[in-house]
């Protein structure tokens, strides 16, 4: 494991299966995006480039940093909100 993976492993994430806090608004826009910066800039690796050129999003493990909504400034194709109370990242301090 790399250092970042070791650190992320210490955190826990409570999944809100009924209401993901991040969604891709239009998958076709992501498929046409020439940079797909979200696939390399998300520190938790929630976005991945698929073989067909589409972008897949897995919100489990999201650090709630907001990088994806900032990096997608050209298309504004990310719907992002804070998770409901009790869900999301649970950081381990110490």
DSSP file (Angstrom, degrees, kcal/mol; ACC not computed):
  #  RESIDUE AA STRUCTURE BP1 BP2  ACC     N-H-->O    O-->H-N    N-H-->O    O-->H-N    TCO  KAPPA ALPHA  PHI   PSI    X-CA   Y-CA   Z-CA
    1    1 A X              0   0    0      0, 0.0     2,-0.1     0, 0.0     0, 0.0   0.000 360.0 360.0 360.0 141.6    0.0    0.0    0.0
    2    2 A X     >  -     0   0    0      1,-0.1     4,-2.1     4,-0.0     5,-0.2  -0.357 360.0-101.0 -78.7 168.9    1.2    3.5   -0.7
    3    3 A X  H  > S+     0   0    0      1,-0.2     4,-2.1     2,-0.2     5,-0.2   0.892 121.9  50.1 -59.7 -42.4    1.3    6.1    2.0
    4    4 A X  H  > S+     0   0    0      1,-0.2     4,-2.7     2,-0.2    -1,-0.2   0.897 110.0  50.9 -66.2 -38.5   -2.0    7.8    1.0
    5    5 A X  H  > S+     0   0    0      1,-0.2     4,-1.8     2,-0.2    -1,-0.2   0.883 108.7  52.1 -64.8 -37.8   -3.8    4.5    0.9
    6    6 A X  H  X S+     0   0    0     -4,-2.1     4,-0.7     2,-0.2    -1,-0.2   0.904 112.4  45.4 -63.6 -41.1   -2.5    3.6    4.4
    7    7 A X  H >< S+     0   0    0     -4,-2.1     3,-0.9     1,-0.2     4,-0.5   0.911 112.8  49.3 -69.6 -42.5   -3.8    6.9    5.7
    8    8 A X  H >< S+     0   0    0     -4,-2.7     3,-1.1     1,-0.2    -1,-0.2   0.816 101.3  65.3 -65.9 -29.8   -7.2    6.6    3.9
    9    9 A X  H 3< S+     0   0    0     -4,-1.8    -1,-0.2     1,-0.3    -2,-0.2   0.785  94.1  60.5 -63.5 -26.6   -7.6    3.1    5.3
   10   10 A X  T << S+     0   0    0     -3,-0.9    -1,-0.3    -4,-0.7    -2,-0.2   0.732  94.5  77.6 -74.0 -22.1   -7.8    4.6    8.8
   11   11 A X  S <  S-     0   0    0     -3,-1.1     2,-0.3    -4,-0.5    80,-0.2  -0.484  71.3-146.2 -84.4 158.1  -10.9    6.6    7.9
   12   12 A X  E     -A   90   0A   0     78,-2.3    78,-3.6    -2,-0.2     2,-0.4  -0.894   3.5-152.7-122.4 155.8  -14.3    5.1    7.7
   13   13 A X  E     -A   89   0A   0     -2,-0.3     2,-0.8    76,-0.2    76,-0.2  -0.990   5.0-151.9-132.6 125.3  -17.2    6.0    5.4
   14   14 A X  E     -A   88   0A   0     74,-2.7    74,-2.9    -2,-0.4     2,-0.2  -0.867  23.8-140.1 -98.8 111.4  -20.8    5.5    6.2
   15   15 A X        -     0   0    0     -2,-0.8     2,-0.9    72,-0.2     3,-0.1  -0.498   8.0-153.7 -76.3 132.8  -22.7    5.0    2.9
   16   16 A X    >   -     0   0    0     -2,-0.2     3,-1.1     1,-0.2    -1,-0.1  -0.809  16.4-179.1-102.7  87.0  -26.1    6.6    2.4
   17   17 A X  T 3  S+     0   0    0     -2,-0.9     3,-0.3     1,-0.3    -1,-0.2   0.764  76.6  54.6 -63.0 -26.7  -27.4    4.2   -0.1
   18   18 A X  T 3  S+     0   0    0      1,-0.2    -1,-0.3    -3,-0.1     2,-0.2   0.714 121.5  21.9 -81.1 -20.2  -30.7    6.0   -0.4
   19   19 A X    <   -     0   0    0     -3,-1.1    65,-0.3    65,-0.0    -1,-0.2  -0.633  69.5-159.0-151.7  86.7  -29.2    9.4   -1.3
   20   20 A X        -     0   0    0     -3,-0.3    -3,-0.1    -2,-0.2    -5,-0.0  -0.428  15.5-142.7 -64.3 141.1  -25.7    9.7   -2.7
   21   21 A X  S    S+     0   0    0     -2,-0.1    60,-2.2     1,-0.1     2,-0.4   0.555  83.2  49.6 -85.8  -7.0  -24.3   13.2   -2.1
   22   22 A X  E     +B   80   0B   0     58,-0.2     2,-0.3     2,-0.0    58,-0.2  -0.996  64.1 168.7-130.5 137.3  -22.5   13.4   -5.5
   23   23 A X  E     -B   79   0B   0     56,-2.2    56,-3.1    -2,-0.4     2,-0.6  -0.996  36.7-120.8-143.9 148.1  -24.0   12.6   -8.9
   24   24 A X  E     -B   78   0B   0     -2,-0.3     3,-0.3    54,-0.2    54,-0.2  -0.799  23.9-152.7 -83.7 124.6  -22.9   13.1  -12.4
   25   25 A X  S    S+     0   0    0     52,-2.7     2,-0.4    -2,-0.6    -1,-0.2   0.932  79.3  10.5 -67.2 -46.8  -25.6   15.2  -14.0
   26   26 A X    >>  -     0   0    0     51,-0.4     4,-1.2     1,-0.1     3,-0.8  -0.920  59.4-161.4-141.1 109.0  -25.2   14.0  -17.6
   27   27 A X  H 3> S+     0   0    0     -2,-0.4     4,-2.0    -3,-0.3    28,-0.3   0.801  91.7  62.4 -60.8 -30.8  -23.0   11.0  -18.5
   28   28 A X  H 3> S+     0   0    0      1,-0.2     4,-1.6     2,-0.2    -1,-0.2   0.859  99.3  54.5 -64.7 -35.5  -22.8   12.1  -22.1
   29   29 A X  H <> S+     0   0    0     -3,-0.8     4,-1.1     1,-0.2    -1,-0.2   0.920 108.4  48.9 -64.0 -42.5  -21.0   15.3  -21.1
   30   30 A X  H  < S+     0   0    0     -4,-1.2     3,-0.4     1,-0.2    -2,-0.2   0.896 108.1  53.8 -63.2 -39.9  -18.4   13.3  -19.3
   31   31 A X  H  < S+     0   0    0     -4,-2.0    -1,-0.2     1,-0.2    -2,-0.2   0.834 112.8  43.9 -64.5 -32.1  -17.9   11.0  -22.2
   32   32 A X  H  < S+     0   0    0     -4,-1.6    -1,-0.2    -5,-0.1    -2,-0.2   0.617  85.8 112.0 -87.2 -13.6  -17.2   14.0  -24.5
   33   33 A X     <  -     0   0    0     -4,-1.1    -3,-0.0    -3,-0.4    -4,-0.0  -0.424  57.1-155.0 -64.0 125.8  -15.0   15.8  -22.0
   34   34 A X  S    S+     0   0    0     -2,-0.2    -1,-0.2     1,-0.1    -4,-0.0   0.796  87.4  34.4 -76.4 -27.0  -11.5   15.8  -23.5
   35   35 A X  S    S-     0   0    0      4,-0.0    -1,-0.1     3,-0.0     4,-0.1   0.829  72.3-165.4 -96.3 -36.6   -9.6   16.1  -20.1
   36   36 A X    >   +     0   0    0      1,-0.1     3,-1.6    -6,-0.1     4,-0.3   0.920  18.5 172.6  44.4  51.1  -11.7   14.1  -17.7
   37   37 A X  T >>  +     0   0    0      1,-0.3     4,-2.2    34,-0.2     3,-1.6   0.762  64.4  72.1 -60.8 -27.2   -9.7   15.8  -14.9
   38   38 A X  H 3> S+     0   0    0      1,-0.3     4,-1.3     2,-0.2     9,-0.4   0.819  89.5  62.3 -58.6 -29.6  -12.0   14.3  -12.2
   39   39 A X  H <4 S+     0   0    0     -3,-1.6    -1,-0.3     1,-0.2    -2,-0.2   0.664 117.0  27.4 -73.3 -15.3  -10.4   10.9  -12.9
   40   40 A X  H <4 S+     0   0    0     -3,-1.6    -2,-0.2    -4,-0.3    -1,-0.2   0.589 119.5  52.7-117.1 -16.9   -7.0   12.1  -11.9
   41   41 A X  H  < S+     0   0    0     -4,-2.2     2,-0.4    27,-0.0    -3,-0.2   0.700  75.7 101.5 -97.2 -20.9   -7.7   14.9   -9.4
   42   42 A X    ><  -     0   0    0     -4,-1.3     3,-1.2    -5,-0.3     5,-0.1  -0.514  61.6-152.2 -67.3 118.3  -10.0   13.3   -6.9
   43   43 A X  T 3  S+     0   0    0     -2,-0.4    -1,-0.2     1,-0.3    19,-0.0   0.742  95.1  47.7 -66.9 -20.7   -7.8   12.4   -3.9
   44   44 A X  T 3  S-     0   0    0    -36,-0.0    -1,-0.3    -3,-0.0    -2,-0.1   0.494 108.6-123.2 -95.7  -4.8  -10.1    9.5   -2.9
   45   45 A X    <   +     0   0    0     -3,-1.2    -2,-0.1    -7,-0.1    17,-0.1   0.846  59.5 147.8  68.8  34.6  -10.2    8.1   -6.5
   46   46 A X        +     0   0    0     -8,-0.1    12,-2.4    11,-0.1     2,-0.4   0.740  57.4  63.1 -73.4 -23.1  -14.0    8.2   -6.7
   47   47 A X  E     +C   57   0C   0     -9,-0.4     2,-0.3    10,-0.2    10,-0.2  -0.852  64.5 178.4-106.1 138.0  -13.9    8.9  -10.4
   48   48 A X  E     -C   56   0C   0      8,-2.2     8,-2.9    -2,-0.4     2,-0.5  -0.995  28.7-123.0-138.9 146.9  -12.5    6.4  -13.0
   49   49 A X  E     -C   55   0C   0     -2,-0.3     6,-0.2     6,-0.2     2,-0.1  -0.766  30.3-146.1 -88.0 125.4  -12.2    6.4  -16.7
   50   50 A X    >   -     0   0    0      4,-3.0     3,-1.8    -2,-0.5    -1,-0.0  -0.449  25.5-106.6 -88.3 163.9  -13.9    3.4  -18.3
   51   51 A X  T 3  S+     0   0    0      1,-0.3    -1,-0.1    -2,-0.1    -2,-0.0   0.801 119.3  56.4 -60.6 -30.6  -12.7    1.6  -21.4
   52   52 A X  T 3  S-     0   0    0      1,-0.0    -1,-0.3     2,-0.0     3,-0.1   0.402 122.8-103.0 -84.4   4.3  -15.6    3.0  -23.5
   53   53 A X  S <  S+     0   0    0     -3,-1.8    -2,-0.1     1,-0.3     2,-0.1   0.361  82.2 125.7  92.8  -5.2  -14.6    6.6  -22.6
   54   54 A X        -     0   0    0     -5,-0.1    -4,-3.0   -22,-0.1     2,-0.5  -0.315  59.2-121.2 -80.2 169.5  -17.3    7.2  -20.0
   55   55 A X  E     -C   49   0C   0    -28,-0.3     2,-0.4    -6,-0.2    -6,-0.2  -0.956  20.6-155.9-114.4 128.9  -16.6    8.2  -16.4
   56   56 A X  E     -C   48   0C   0     -8,-2.9    -8,-2.2    -2,-0.5     2,-0.5  -0.825   5.0-155.9-103.4 144.0  -17.8    6.1  -13.5
   57   57 A X  E     +C   47   0C   0     -2,-0.4     2,-0.5   -10,-0.2   -10,-0.2  -0.981  14.3 178.2-123.7 125.7  -18.4    7.5  -10.0
   58   58 A X        -     0   0    0    -12,-2.4    -2,-0.0    -2,-0.5     0, 0.0  -0.960   8.2-169.1-123.2 109.7  -18.3    5.5   -6.8
   59   59 A X    >   +     0   0    0     -2,-0.5     3,-2.2   -37,-0.1     2,-0.2   0.616  51.1 113.5 -79.5 -11.3  -19.0    7.9   -3.8
   60   60 A X  T 3  S+     0   0    0      1,-0.3    -2,-0.1   -14,-0.1   -45,-0.0  -0.438  85.7  18.4 -60.3 124.5  -18.0    5.3   -1.2
   61   61 A X  T 3  S+     0   0    0      1,-0.3    -1,-0.3    -2,-0.2    -2,-0.1   0.478  84.9 160.3  92.5   3.1  -14.9    6.7    0.4
   62   62 A X    <   -     0   0    0     -3,-2.2    -1,-0.3     1,-0.1    27,-0.2  -0.336  35.3-149.9 -59.1 136.2  -15.4   10.3   -0.7
   63   63 A X        -     0   0    0     25,-0.1    -1,-0.1    26,-0.1    28,-0.0   0.449  29.0-128.6 -88.0  -1.6  -13.4   12.8    1.4
   64   64 A X        +     0   0    0      1,-0.1    -2,-0.1    17,-0.0    18,-0.0   0.833  64.7 136.6  58.9  35.9  -16.0   15.5    0.8
   65   65 A X        -     0   0    0      1,-0.0    -1,-0.1     0, 0.0    -3,-0.0   0.736  62.0-130.6 -85.3 -24.0  -13.3   18.0   -0.2
   66   66 A X     >  +     0   0    0      3,-0.0     4,-1.4     4,-0.0     3,-0.3   0.530  64.4 132.9  86.7   6.4  -15.2   19.4   -3.2
   67   67 A X  H  >  +     0   0    0      1,-0.2     4,-3.0     2,-0.2     3,-0.3   0.890  68.0  57.3 -56.9 -41.0  -12.3   19.0   -5.7
   68   68 A X  H  > S+     0   0    0      1,-0.2     4,-1.4     2,-0.2    -1,-0.2   0.879 105.9  47.7 -62.5 -39.5  -14.7   17.4   -8.3
   69   69 A X  H  4 S+     0   0    0     -3,-0.3    -1,-0.2     1,-0.2    -2,-0.2   0.786 116.1  45.2 -74.9 -24.2  -17.0   20.3   -8.4
   70   70 A X  H >< S+     0   0    0     -4,-1.4     3,-0.7    -3,-0.3    -2,-0.2   0.891 112.7  48.9 -80.3 -42.8  -14.1   22.8   -8.7
   71   71 A X  H 3< S+     0   0    0     -4,-3.0     3,-0.4     1,-0.3     2,-0.3   0.743 103.3  62.4 -71.8 -23.2  -12.2   20.8  -11.4
   72   72 A X  T 3X  +     0   0    0     -4,-1.4     4,-2.6    -5,-0.3     5,-0.4  -0.208  65.9 127.6 -93.2  42.9  -15.4   20.4  -13.5
   73   73 A X  T <4  +     0   0    0     -3,-0.7    -1,-0.2    -2,-0.3    -2,-0.1   0.773  63.1  59.9 -73.2 -25.8  -15.7   24.1  -14.0
   74   74 A X  T  4 S+     0   0    0     -3,-0.4    -1,-0.2     1,-0.1    -2,-0.1   0.907 125.0  15.7 -68.1 -40.7  -15.9   23.9  -17.8
   75   75 A X  T  4 S-     0   0    0     -3,-0.1    -2,-0.2   -45,-0.0    -1,-0.1   0.659  82.6-145.5-108.1 -20.9  -19.0   21.8  -17.8
   76   76 A X     <  +     0   0    0     -4,-2.6    -3,-0.1     1,-0.1    -7,-0.1   0.948  46.3 148.9  48.7  54.0  -20.4   22.1  -14.3
   77   77 A X        +     0   0    0     -5,-0.4   -52,-2.7   -52,-0.1     2,-0.5   0.215  34.4  92.4-104.6  12.7  -21.5   18.5  -14.6
   78   78 A X  E     -B   24   0B   0     -6,-0.2     2,-0.7   -54,-0.2   -54,-0.2  -0.940  57.7-157.0-113.4 123.2  -21.2   17.5  -10.9
   79   79 A X  E     +B   23   0B   0    -56,-3.1   -56,-2.2    -2,-0.5     2,-0.4  -0.887  27.8 175.0 -94.2 116.1  -24.2   17.8   -8.5
   80   80 A X  E     +B   22   0B   0     -2,-0.7     2,-0.3   -58,-0.2   -58,-0.2  -0.978  11.6 153.7-131.2 133.1  -22.6   17.9   -5.1
   81   81 A X        -     0   0    0    -60,-2.2     2,-0.1    -2,-0.4     3,-0.1  -0.960  49.5 -84.4-147.3 164.6  -24.0   18.5   -1.6
   82   82 A X        -     0   0    0     -2,-0.3     3,-0.1     1,-0.1     6,-0.1  -0.418  52.2-105.5 -67.4 145.4  -23.0   17.6    1.9
   83   83 A X        -     0   0    0      1,-0.1     3,-0.1     4,-0.1    -1,-0.1  -0.307  44.5 -90.8 -64.4 156.8  -24.1   14.1    3.0
   84   84 A X    >   -     0   0    0    -65,-0.3     3,-2.2     1,-0.2    -1,-0.1  -0.284  62.4 -72.3 -62.9 156.3  -27.0   13.8    5.4
   85   85 A X  T 3  S+     0   0    0      1,-0.3    -1,-0.2    -3,-0.1     3,-0.1  -0.221 122.1  22.0 -53.4 135.1  -26.1   13.9    9.1
   86   86 A X  T 3  S+     0   0    0      1,-0.3    -1,-0.3    -3,-0.1     2,-0.3   0.317 109.1  91.3  89.0  -8.0  -24.5   10.7   10.3
   87   87 A X    <   +     0   0    0     -3,-2.2    -1,-0.3   -74,-0.0     2,-0.2  -0.733  61.9  38.7-115.0 165.7  -23.3    9.7    6.8
   88   88 A X  E    S+A   14   0A   0    -74,-2.9   -74,-2.7    -2,-0.3     2,-0.1  -0.606  97.0   2.1  99.7-158.3  -20.2   10.3    4.8
   89   89 A X  E     -A   13   0A   0    -76,-0.2     2,-0.5    -2,-0.2   -76,-0.2  -0.403  49.9-164.2 -72.2 137.6  -16.5   10.3    5.9
   90   90 A X  E     -A   12   0A   0    -78,-3.6   -78,-2.3    -2,-0.1     2,-0.1  -0.903  18.1-150.8-121.2  98.3  -15.6    9.6    9.5
   91   91 A X        -     0   0    0     -2,-0.5     2,-0.6   -80,-0.2   -80,-0.1  -0.412   5.7-137.7 -73.4 142.9  -12.1   10.8   10.0
   92   92 A X        -     0   0    0     -2,-0.1     2,-0.4     2,-0.0   -82,-0.1  -0.902  21.7-159.8 -98.9 120.4   -9.9    9.0   12.6
   93   93 A X              0   0    0     -2,-0.6     0, 0.0     1,-0.2     0, 0.0  -0.806 360.0 360.0-101.6 141.4   -7.9   11.6   14.5
   94   94 A X              0   0    0     -2,-0.4    -1,-0.2     0, 0.0    -2,-0.0   0.423 360.0 360.0 109.2 360.0   -4.7   10.8   16.4
